[in-house]
Amino acid sequence: MGFEAVLSDYEYETTGHSVPSGVSEQPMSDEETLLGAHNRAKAAKTAFPEADYWVGIEGGVAATGKQELECFAWVVILGKQGTVGKARTAAFLLPPKVVDLIQQGLELGEANDRVFSQVNSKQHNGASGLLSNNAVTRTTLYFQPVALALAPFLQQELYQS
């Protein structure tokens, strides 16, 4: 959706491919989550060197208080000419039951599946969809950061140092 909105004048084909993040199954900080997204984009580039863009998305959580975890994701886009775009989703607090399960070592998707009696929710509407009655699904949550991570490609002269 982000590519379609920002690059609407271009024809392109998108391919989803599962690649390793090189970080914990459940990233527990902003830095680790960003690294995971960057690693996924680099792995996508290795898997599909003929592409023009490679996108890595990694979801993570970070402590914001004693018993609080915020949930968010990073998007990293690599371009053929070496341009790199990065943007983060909105963050939202997870409910205490989910936080407890994550602190016990579960990954967010598994914790959500248990709390919400779902199966593989992270591949469907995700935590944001479950918590917002699908007002903000994984797809809509990722729309803005994908579009914003394309800014360095659209405004290259402003992003060059």
Secondary structure as GFF3:
##gff-version 3
##sequence-region A 1 161
A	DSSP	alpha_helix	2	6	.	.	.	ID=ss1
A	DSSP	alpha_helix	30	47	.	.	.	ID=ss2
A	DSSP	beta_strand	53	65	.	.	.	ID=ss3
A	DSSP	beta_strand	68	79	.	.	.	ID=ss4
A	DSSP	beta_strand	84	88	.	.	.	ID=ss5
A	DSSP	beta_strand	92	93	.	.	.	ID=ss6
A	DSSP	alpha_helix	96	103	.	.	.	ID=ss7
A	DSSP	alpha_helix	108	116	.	.	.	ID=ss8
A	DSSP	three_ten_helix	121	123	.	.	.	ID=ss9
A	DSSP	alpha_helix	126	131	.	.	.	ID=ss10
A	DSSP	alpha_helix	138	149	.	.	.	ID=ss11
A	DSSP	alpha_helix	151	154	.	.	.	ID=ss12
A	DSSP	alpha_helix	156	159	.	.	.	ID=ss13
###
